[in-house]
Amino acid sequence: MAEKNMAEKNASMAVDLGGVRMQNPVNTASGTFAFGSVFEDFFDVSRLGAITLKGCSAEPWPGNPAPRMCEVPCGMMNTVGLANPGVRGMVEQYGEYLAGLERRGCRVIVQAAGHAVEEYVAAVELIEELCPWASGVEMNISCPNIARGGVLVGGTPESAAEVVRAVRPRVHRPLLVKMAPVRVPEVARACEAEGADALSLINTINGMSIDVRTRRSRLSKPTGGVSGPAIHAIAVRMVWEAAQAVKIPINGMGGIATWQDAAEMILAGATSVTVGTANFYDPSCAARIVEGLASWAAEQGVSDINELIGAFEC
């Protein structure tokens, strides 16, 4: 009888991220969870709602030279340069595992990377052809557009709209757009208008770290992307701004390391939450966040975690 009463108190944890139907709201951030298989040594990855794969371009990219990562207060900074094996290489190495992960209940979201509109188109066409097991495609529009002097592909509403408009007809499953942390409400509305099914935010925030003895950058480039707890409060604010601006679901990320961090994102308007930097130093934290959110939803007295999405009270 006690077990039955406890079951009745458990809230439903399933969410729908723009057509990606997840068994719970917890996802992992591209670039921090590789292609999933290495984390099986720490926990059963199929317990998660979804994983987002490391961004893949149509052709392999070598990325930036080392050093690519360094610690900063309350987080880390990176300039990996989206090193990846290309869509074909990813499928050859990990496709069987990822197809199996989908069958086990964890949704797989493949991220497309590019430096120009044409490169995104080429990447998503390969994903459509070679990844039938994927539940969704995420397009990272935070990459620099090399053809236009290195400005962010999605740095303005106009440029974001251009790339989503080009890609949308070629993606026949849910399309997520990973936004840069700039002009959030305007860019969010532009992506929604061009057919994005969901938005992922925020990506890293540009920063610098200087070695005071050598007087040089601690990375191979002058600047890099800051992530981790240092940016969490900024990320919560931007997720809230995006949720006020659009009707499509939000995949919230930025400094999530505990279930409390994740709960903040949900209250701010995120349908799903994504664990990033914390995977590097606490590889089991995403699984614990699933458990923590379930307990929190029960404590809040709701029957469905969807009741807590955007429930922040000013």
N, C-alpha and C positions, 0 to 999 in steps of 0.2 A: 504493500500500500504506500509506503514511504517513497519507493522508487517511482510509482505512478504519479504521486503528487509532485515530485521533483520534475518529472518529464513534462507535466502540465505547466510548470512555471518556466520552462526553457523557452526562450524566444526563438522564432525562426530566424536564421542567419543568412538566408539566400538573398542575393541582390541581382539586379539586372543592369549591367553597365553598357547601356546603349545596344543591347542585343547579345552581349557576352553574359551568359547566365552563370553566375558564380555561386558555389555552395556556401560561401561566406565572403565578407568584404575584403579579405586580406590578399594583397598582390605583392610582387617584388619588383624593384626598379631595374630597368635595363642598365646593363653594365656593372651591376653589383651582385648578380646572382648567376652570372655566366649563362649556361644553357640548362641549369637546373640539376644535372646529374651529380655534380660534385657535392651537393648538399644532402644527398641521400645518406651519406655517412653520419649525418647529424640528426636527421629526423625524416619521417615519411613525408616527402614533398607533396604527395597527393592530398594531404590535409589542408593545404592552402586553397583559397578560392581561385587563384590564378598565378601564373608567373609571366613576366614580360621579358623576352629574350634580349640578349645583347644586340644592339642595333647592327643590322647587316645591310651592306650596299650591294649593288648588282655584281661588282667585282671586288676581290679582296683589297683591303686597305692596310698598309703597314702601321699607320698611326704615327704619333710623334716620337722622337727619340727619348731615351731616359735622361734624367729622372722624370717620371710621369706623375708621381703622387708624393705628397708630403702632408704631415700632420699640421694642423693649425688649432688654436684654442677652440675647444668644443666642436671639433669636426676635422675635416680633411679638405685638401685642395687637389684637383687633378687636371692634367692636360693630356689625357690618353690619346686624343685625336681620333676616336672611334675606330681604333684598330679592330678588324674583324676578318673572318675567313671568306666573306661573301656569302650570298644566299645559297649557292650550290654547295660550297664547302660546309656550311652549317648543316644542311640537310644530309649530306653524306656522313658527317660525323655524329650527328645527334638526332636525326629524323626518326629513327626507330624508337629511341627512348621517349621523345616528345609525343609521338603518336600514342605510345603506351600510357604516358602521363595523362593525356586527354581521356583515354578509356578508363583510367582510375578515378576520374572526377575532377581533376585540376585543369582549369582552362589554360590554354597556351596562347599568348598574344605575341606575334612576331613583329619586331620593330624594323621599319625601313629607314635607312639613312641615306643622305645625299648632300651634295654641295650645290646643286642646281636643280631646277624643276625636272629637267630631262633625266637626271640620275635617280630622282624619286620614282619617276614613272617606270624606269627600267627595273628598279628594285621591286616595286609592288607587282609588276607583271610576272617576275620570277617567283615571288611569294605565292601569287595566285596559282601558278602552274605547278610548283613543287611542294607546297605545304597544304595539302587538302585537309590535314588533321587540325590545322590552327583554327581557333574560335574567333580570332580577330586580328586586325593589322593596326599597329600604332605607327604613326609617321612622326619622326622627330624633326620638327621645324626649327629647332634651336641651333642647327648646324650653320657654320659660316658659308655664305654664298661666294665661292671663289671667283666665279665669273663676274661678280659685281663688287669686287674689292674687299671681300671678306665680311660684309654686313650679314647679320642674321637672316636666314631664309624667311623666318616668321617674325621679323623685328617690327613690322608695321602691319596694320590691318590689310593694306593693299597687297603686300608681298605674301602674307599668310593666305589670303583668299586665292591668290594666283596658283599656289602650289596645291591647295586642297581642291580647287576647281579642276586642275589637270589630272589629279590622282583619283578623285571620287568615281568617275565612270569605269575605272579599271579595277576597282576593289568591290567584290561581290559578297562581302561579309562585313560585319561591323568595323567601322573606321574610327580609330581614336587619333587625336592630334595632340602631341606633346608640345606644349607651349614654352617659350622663353618667358622669364619673369619680367616682361616689359609690356606696358600698355595693356594690362590684362583684360579689362572689360571690353575694350575696342577689338582686340585681336580675337577674343572669345566669340564675340558676336559675328565677326567676319567668318570664322571657321564654321560656326553653326549655319550661317546663311548659305555656305557652299556645300553643305551636306554632311559635315562631321556628325558622327553618332554619339561621341563622347569626347571630353577633353581631359588631358593629363597635365597636371601642374602641381608644383613648380619644378623646373629644371634648376641646375646649379646657378649660383649668383657669382658673377665675375669678381675675382679678387687678386691680390698680390701677396707674396711672402718673400722677403729679401734676407739673405744670409749676410749679417752685418760684418762678418769678418772678410768674406770674399767680395762683398758688395754686389753680388750677383743673385739672380732669382734662384730660389730653391727648386724650381722646376726647369725643364729645358726651354720653356717659353716664358716671357715676362709675366704673363697672367695665367690664371686657371680658374676652374669652377669650384666654388666653395660649397660644401654640403655638410650634412650632419646637424646635431642639435643647435648649432649656432644660427641656423636659418629658419628654425621651426616656427617661431612667432610670425616671421614675415610670410612664410608659406601659408599659415592658417589664415592670415588676413587676405592674401591673394586668392585662396580658394573661396573664401566668403564673397569677395568681390565678383569672382567669376560666376558663382552660383546665383548672385543677384542679377547678373547680366544675361544669362541664357537659360533655356529650358532643358537642354540636354544634360545628361549626367556628368559628374565631375569625378575623376580619379585623383585623389589628393595625395601629395607626397611632399617631403621636405622635413628632414630631421626627426622622422618617426622612429623611436627606439623602444617605446613602451605602449601598453594598451591605452594609457591615459592620453598619450600623444595622438594615437589613432582616433580615440573618442572625440577629441577636440576637432579633428578634421571632419568627422561625420556631423557633429553639431554645427559646424560652419557651412555644411552643405555638400560634403563629399559622399558619393554613393559607395565608393570603394576607397581603400587606403593602401598605400604602397610603401614598403620598407626598403630603404636603400643602403646608405652608409653603414648602418648598424649591422648589416649582414657580414661586413668585413671583420668586426671585432666580437660579434656575438651571433654566430651562424644559426643558432636555434631560436633567435628572438621572434621571427615571424610566426612560428608555430605557437609560441606562448602568447603572442598578441591575439591570435584567433581565440584562445581559451579566455583571455582577459576580457575581450569584447563580449563574448557570450555571457560571462558572469555580470558584466556591467549592464547589458541589456535586460537581464533578469532582475537586477537590482532596481533598474529604472521602472520596472513594472509594465513593460511593453510586451506584446505577444510577437512582435516582428521588429527586427532592427531597423527596417525602413521607416518606422515611426519616428526614429531619432535623427534622420537625415534632415539637416537644416533646422533643427529644433533649438538653436541658439536664440536666447531671448535678450534683446537689447536693454 
